[in-house]
């Protein structure tokens, strides 16, 4: 494949590598209608692992429901639908997302990991707790990139927040449910500090976004989001990408997504049908 023209500025790339998160203004403005159509299809036909959370804390976990949405006040989360939802598949293979991930991470190749829908309906009291994604995943590596694509206007006060430089802390923090309970017991990982009680100790990045804007961040970057107590929906789809240093790593306990049919062994490249090579370009 011939080399494609560079999409991103060196300043954007440098900021991503230094901070672990960067705003890509209008990067996917031409894809909003496609992704909205995919989200509508997804909501009508969620995957078996999809959840509609309602309430707060332990209540949200107890009230997590499978199936169709029942109205406002819900936090909808679903993932790994790109192969069955044509709009998501089109974005994966035809948008510039994979090339953007390659430029940000400095990787010679990019594989798709999965997409993750995060939709907070109006009057949703459930915050997204502070966390980082790598401990949830069956992989290891530093050349990773999530592209969180906004489908709604999100003002700064309701925006996702990122701890600048946290991807370089060299730590893994215990994954938690919305209630604060650990996903897995007896792991060697640390408990995340109480960030909200000491916000002044961190450089916290956040951006107001419009439909088609994207925020790129590393799988190791600590982030969280407030509840959506407004009358407006807050929907986004995060497309997660893996670079050429990413390998399979078995995690003791639960992983999310689970990928139950993988036959990879520790240290293997993520070369499996679930994770197609997208950059350099391949046939969809």
C-alpha positions as CSV (number, residue, x, y, z in Angstrom):
1,X,0.0,0.0,0.0
2,X,1.3,3.5,-0.8
3,X,2.0,5.8,2.1
4,X,-1.0,7.9,2.9
5,X,-0.8,11.6,3.6
6,X,-0.3,12.5,7.3
7,X,-3.6,13.5,9.0
8,X,-2.4,14.9,12.3
9,X,-0.1,17.7,13.3
10,X,3.1,16.9,15.2
11,X,1.8,19.1,18.1
12,X,-1.3,16.8,18.4
13,X,0.9,13.7,18.3
14,X,3.3,15.2,20.9
15,X,0.4,16.1,23.2
16,X,-1.1,12.7,23.0
17,X,2.2,11.0,23.9
18,X,2.9,13.4,26.7
19,X,-0.6,13.7,28.3
20,X,-2.2,10.4,27.3
21,X,-5.2,12.2,25.9
22,X,-5.9,14.8,23.2
23,X,-8.9,16.5,21.5
24,X,-9.3,15.9,17.8
25,X,-11.7,18.6,16.8
26,X,-14.1,17.6,14.0
27,X,-12.1,14.5,13.1
28,X,-15.2,12.5,12.3
29,X,-17.8,15.1,11.4
30,X,-18.5,13.3,8.2
31,X,-19.3,10.1,10.1
32,X,-21.9,11.3,12.6
33,X,-25.0,10.3,10.6
34,X,-23.5,6.8,9.9
35,X,-22.7,6.2,13.6
36,X,-26.1,7.5,14.7
37,X,-27.7,5.0,12.4
38,X,-25.5,2.3,13.8
39,X,-26.3,3.3,17.4
40,X,-30.1,3.2,16.6
41,X,-29.6,-0.3,15.2
42,X,-27.6,-1.2,18.3
43,X,-30.2,0.0,20.7
44,X,-32.9,-1.9,19.0
45,X,-30.8,-5.1,18.9
46,X,-28.3,-5.0,21.8
47,X,-25.7,-7.7,22.3
48,X,-26.2,-10.3,25.1
49,X,-23.7,-8.5,27.3
50,X,-25.3,-5.1,26.9
51,X,-26.5,-3.4,30.1
52,X,-28.9,-0.6,30.9
53,X,-27.8,0.7,34.4
54,X,-30.3,2.5,36.6
55,X,-29.9,4.1,40.0
56,X,-26.7,4.8,41.8
57,X,-23.9,2.7,43.4
58,X,-24.9,-0.8,44.4
59,X,-28.4,0.0,43.1
60,X,-27.0,0.5,39.6
61,X,-25.4,-2.9,39.6
62,X,-28.5,-4.6,41.0
63,X,-30.7,-2.9,38.5
64,X,-28.5,-3.6,35.4
65,X,-30.8,-5.0,32.8
66,X,-30.4,-6.8,29.5
67,X,-32.7,-6.1,26.6
68,X,-34.3,-3.0,25.2
69,X,-34.1,0.5,26.7
70,X,-37.1,1.5,28.8
71,X,-36.7,5.3,28.7
72,X,-34.7,8.0,30.3
73,X,-32.4,7.8,33.3
74,X,-30.5,4.8,31.9
75,X,-26.8,4.4,31.3
76,X,-26.5,2.1,28.2
77,X,-23.2,0.2,27.6
78,X,-22.6,-2.3,24.8
79,X,-19.5,-3.5,23.0
80,X,-18.1,-5.9,20.3
81,X,-20.8,-5.3,17.7
82,X,-18.7,-3.9,14.8
83,X,-18.9,-7.2,12.9
84,X,-22.7,-7.3,12.9
85,X,-23.6,-3.7,12.7
86,X,-22.8,-2.4,9.2
87,X,-22.4,1.2,10.2
88,X,-19.8,0.4,12.8
89,X,-18.0,-1.9,10.4
90,X,-17.9,0.8,7.8
91,X,-16.4,3.2,10.3
92,X,-13.7,0.7,11.2
93,X,-12.6,0.0,7.7
94,X,-13.4,3.1,5.8
95,X,-12.8,6.0,8.2
96,X,-9.4,7.5,8.9
97,X,-9.6,6.2,12.5
98,X,-7.0,3.4,12.2
99,X,-4.5,5.8,10.5
100,X,-5.0,8.4,13.2
101,X,-4.3,5.7,15.8
102,X,-1.1,4.7,13.9
103,X,0.1,8.3,13.8
104,X,-0.7,8.9,17.5
105,X,1.0,5.7,18.7
106,X,3.9,5.6,16.2
107,X,2.9,2.1,15.2
108,X,3.5,0.5,11.8
109,X,0.3,-1.5,12.0
110,X,-3.1,-1.1,13.8
111,X,-5.6,-3.8,14.7
112,X,-9.2,-3.2,15.8
113,X,-9.8,-4.3,19.4
114,X,-13.4,-3.5,19.9
115,X,-16.0,-0.7,19.9
116,X,-17.7,0.4,23.1
117,X,-21.0,2.4,23.1
118,X,-21.4,4.6,26.2
119,X,-24.8,6.4,26.3
120,X,-26.2,8.3,29.3
121,X,-29.8,9.3,28.7
122,X,-31.1,12.5,30.2
123,X,-31.4,12.6,34.0
124,X,-28.9,9.7,34.5
125,X,-27.5,9.9,38.0
126,X,-24.7,7.4,37.4
127,X,-21.2,8.7,37.1
128,X,-18.4,6.8,35.4
129,X,-15.9,6.0,38.2
130,X,-12.2,6.9,37.8
131,X,-10.4,4.0,36.1
132,X,-8.1,3.1,33.3
133,X,-8.9,0.4,30.8
134,X,-5.8,-1.8,30.4
135,X,-6.5,-3.9,33.5
136,X,-9.9,-4.9,32.1
137,X,-8.3,-6.2,28.9
138,X,-6.6,-9.5,27.9
139,X,-3.6,-7.7,26.4
140,X,-0.4,-5.8,27.2
141,X,1.4,-3.1,25.3
142,X,1.9,0.6,25.2
143,X,0.9,1.5,21.6
144,X,-2.8,1.7,22.3
145,X,-5.4,4.2,21.4
146,X,-9.1,4.7,22.1
147,X,-11.0,7.2,19.9
148,X,-14.0,8.4,21.8
149,X,-16.3,9.8,19.1
150,X,-19.0,12.3,20.4
151,X,-22.5,12.0,18.9
152,X,-23.9,14.8,21.0
153,X,-23.0,18.2,22.3
154,X,-21.2,17.7,25.6
155,X,-20.4,20.8,27.7
156,X,-17.2,20.8,29.7
157,X,-19.0,20.4,33.0
158,X,-20.4,17.0,31.9
159,X,-17.3,15.9,29.9
160,X,-15.1,12.9,30.4
161,X,-12.0,13.9,32.5
162,X,-8.5,12.6,32.0
163,X,-5.5,12.7,34.3
164,X,-2.6,14.1,32.2
165,X,0.4,11.8,32.2
166,X,-1.3,9.0,34.1
167,X,-0.5,6.6,31.2
168,X,3.2,6.9,32.2
169,X,2.7,6.1,35.9
170,X,3.6,2.5,35.3
171,X,0.8,1.2,37.5
172,X,-2.3,-1.0,37.1
173,X,-5.3,-0.2,39.2
174,X,-7.9,-2.7,40.3
175,X,-11.0,-2.6,37.9
176,X,-14.2,-1.7,39.8
177,X,-17.9,-1.9,39.2
178,X,-20.0,1.3,39.4
179,X,-20.6,0.5,43.1
180,X,-16.9,0.7,43.8
181,X,-16.7,-3.1,44.4
182,X,-13.6,-4.8,42.8
183,X,-14.3,-6.8,39.7
184,X,-11.8,-9.4,40.7
185,X,-10.6,-10.4,44.2
186,X,-7.1,-11.1,45.3
187,X,-5.3,-9.4,42.4
188,X,-1.8,-7.8,42.9
189,X,-3.0,-4.4,41.6
190,X,-3.3,-1.2,43.6
191,X,-6.4,0.6,44.6
192,X,-6.9,3.8,42.6
193,X,-6.3,6.9,44.8
194,X,-9.3,9.1,45.9
195,X,-8.9,11.5,43.0
196,X,-12.0,13.6,43.7
197,X,-10.8,14.3,47.3
198,X,-7.5,15.6,46.0
199,X,-8.3,17.1,42.6
200,X,-5.8,19.8,43.1
201,X,-3.0,17.2,43.0
202,X,-3.6,16.3,39.4
203,X,-3.7,18.0,36.0
204,X,-7.2,17.2,34.9
205,X,-8.0,17.5,31.2
206,X,-11.5,17.8,29.7
207,X,-13.0,19.3,26.6
208,X,-16.4,20.4,25.5
209,X,-17.3,18.4,22.4
210,X,-19.6,18.6,19.4
211,X,-20.9,15.7,17.3
212,X,-17.9,14.4,15.2
213,X,-15.2,15.5,17.7
214,X,-13.1,12.8,19.1
215,X,-10.9,12.4,22.2
216,X,-7.9,10.1,21.7
217,X,-6.5,8.4,24.9
218,X,-4.3,5.6,25.9
219,X,-5.6,2.4,27.4
220,X,-3.4,3.3,30.4
221,X,-4.8,6.8,30.9
222,X,-6.9,7.3,34.1
223,X,-10.3,8.8,33.3
224,X,-13.8,9.2,34.6
225,X,-17.0,11.1,33.9
226,X,-19.8,12.8,35.9
227,X,-23.4,11.9,36.0
228,X,-25.6,13.3,33.3
229,X,-28.2,15.3,35.3
230,X,-29.1,17.4,32.4
231,X,-32.1,17.0,30.1
232,X,-29.8,16.2,27.2
233,X,-28.5,12.8,26.0
234,X,-24.8,12.1,26.1
235,X,-23.8,9.5,23.6
236,X,-20.4,8.4,22.3
237,X,-18.8,5.4,20.7
238,X,-15.2,4.6,21.6
239,X,-13.3,2.6,19.0
240,X,-10.3,0.9,20.5
241,X,-7.1,0.2,18.6
242,X,-4.0,-1.8,19.1
243,X,-0.5,-1.1,17.7
244,X,2.4,-3.4,16.8
245,X,3.7,-3.9,20.4
246,X,0.4,-5.2,21.8
247,X,0.4,-8.9,22.8
248,X,-2.1,-11.3,24.4
249,X,-2.0,-11.5,28.2
250,X,-4.1,-13.8,30.3
251,X,-5.7,-12.0,33.2
252,X,-6.8,-14.0,36.3
253,X,-10.5,-13.4,36.8
254,X,-12.9,-11.5,34.6
255,X,-12.0,-9.5,31.6
256,X,-14.2,-7.0,29.8
257,X,-14.9,-7.8,26.9
258,X,-14.5,-11.5,27.7
259,X,-13.5,-12.9,24.2
260,X,-14.2,-16.5,25.4
261,X,-13.2,-18.2,22.1
262,X,-9.6,-17.0,21.9
263,X,-6.8,-19.5,21.6
264,X,-3.9,-17.1,22.0
265,X,-1.2,-17.6,24.5
266,X,0.7,-15.1,26.6
267,X,3.0,-13.1,24.4
268,X,1.3,-13.9,21.2
269,X,0.5,-11.0,18.8
270,X,-3.2,-10.2,18.7
271,X,-3.6,-12.0,15.4
272,X,-7.1,-13.5,15.5
273,X,-10.3,-13.0,13.5
274,X,-11.7,-10.9,16.4
275,X,-9.0,-8.3,15.9
276,X,-8.6,-7.5,12.2
277,X,-5.6,-5.7,10.8
278,X,-7.0,-2.4,9.5
279,X,-3.8,-0.3,9.0
280,X,-2.1,-0.6,6.6
281,X,-5.4,-1.2,4.7
282,X,-6.9,-4.6,4.3
283,X,-10.0,-5.8,2.6
284,X,-13.1,-5.4,4.8
